[in-house]
Amino acid sequence: MSKFLVHPSSVWRDRSNYLLQLWVDAEACPGEFEQVWTARQEDGSHVLCCIPFFLYGLSLGDQFEKLPSGSFRILSSSGRITIRVWMADATPLEKANLVKQCQECGCLIERSSEYLIALDCENADRANAVQILLGKYASEGKIQYELANPVIES
């Protein structure tokens, strides 16, 4: 049975005109798809209009094509960086402060649940600054975080 992971509120929903389901990871999560908001282009490709919660290698603004397998191929990178944050051990006040501090760093944010947020950083400098902030929370055992597209060039 397939499981669909959805975006309740896309940061670029006003730019989107299409919904797609992409494989999360055929080997690690068989049957799991992430439903993503996109702007379908005239050539049939798509521009991602949401911040991925579970997909790797895809960020807000990337242009890609959906492959018949349900995966994707990047055609043009936006240069944006996606960071996911799991906040299961943070108090409600710590979560609120973290979200506020990430917004102050210039991040766009989507929330999947009470515990999971996805951050969009428009470039490597912002991503590096946010990682310093997140590192402080992580060192206190409050959060865990990961890069969804781990190659960052400064």
N, C-alpha and C positions, 0 to 999 in steps of 0.2 A: 504494500500500500504506500502511495506517495504522500509525502509531507510537504506542505507549502509554507514557507516562512515569508511573512508579508511586512510591508512598510506602512504603518498607520498614517504617517505624515511625512511626505517627501519634501526636502528642502527646496527643490526646484520644481515642485508640482505644477506651478504656473507655466513652466516651459515644456512640460511633458504632454505627449499625445498618444502614448502607447504603453501597455504593460507586457512584460515578458517573464517567463519562468526559465531560470538558468540552473543547471546542476550545481549544487554546492560543492560536492566532491564525490564523484562516482564510487571511489574506493572506500573512503572513510565514512561517508554518509549516504549509502545507496538509497535511492528513492527520495532524497531531500532536494527540494528546489527552493531558490529564493526568488520571490516575485519582485521585479524591479520596475521602477518608473523610468521611461525613456522618451526621447524625442526621436521619432522615426524620421530618417532622412530620405530624400528623393531616390538615392541609390540603394535603398533597402537596409542600410546600416542604421545604427542607433547611437545616440549620445546618452550616457547615463545621467539621470536627473535625481538620484537618491544616493545616500551614503551606504555602501554595502555592510550588512551586519555579519555575513558569513562567507561571502565570496572572497577569494584571494586574487590579487593581481588586477583588480578593477577599481577605479576611483571615480568620484563625481566628475563629470565633464569628459571622461574618456569616450572616444568614438570606437565602436566595436561592431562585429558581426556575430550573430548567433549561428552556431554550427548545427548541422542536423543532429548531432549527438546530444544537444542540449547545453553544451559548453559554449565558450566564446573565444574569439580571436581579436586582440586589440589592433585597431587600424591606426589610431592616433592617440597618444597619451596627453592628458590635460596637464600633467606635471603636478597634480594635486596628490596629497598624501592622506591615506585613510588609517586611522588609529581606532581600535576597539577597546573599550574599557568595561571590565566586569567589576561591579561594585558591591558584591554580596556581603562583605564584611565592614562596610562603611555605614555609619549612622545616617538617618535622614538629613541631618544638618550637614554632615560631611559631604554627602552626595550633592546637596544643593550648592554648597560652597565650591566643590570641584567643578560643577557645571558652570557656575558663574565665572570662575577663574578661567576656564577654557574659552568661554565666550569673550572674556576680556582680552585673551590672547589672539582673538580673531577667528576662532574656530566656528564652523557651522556644526550643528549637533542634531542627530536624530536619536530618538529613544525607542528601543525595542521592547523593553520591560522596565520594571523597577530597578533591575540590576545591570542591564546592558545598554550602553550608549555607543554610538559610532560618531567619531569626530572627523571632520574634513579640514585639512590645513592646506591653504592655497599654494604653499611652497615648502621647501626643505628647511628654510630658516624658521618659519613658524612651527613646523613639526618638531624641530629640535628644541625650541623653547617649551613647547607643550610637553615633550618627553621629560624635560627637567622637572616640571611641575608634577607630572604623573609619577616620576621616580620617587619623589618625596612621599606621596601617598602609598606607593607600593612598598617602600622601605619600612613603613609603619604597619604593613600587613592589611591595609584598608582596601586595596584594589589590586587587580591584575590587569595588564594591558598588553596589546600586541599591535604590530604594524601589519596591515593587510597587503601592503605592497612594500616589502622590506628594503628595497634598494633606494637609499636616500643619498643624493649627491649634493654637496654644499657648493 
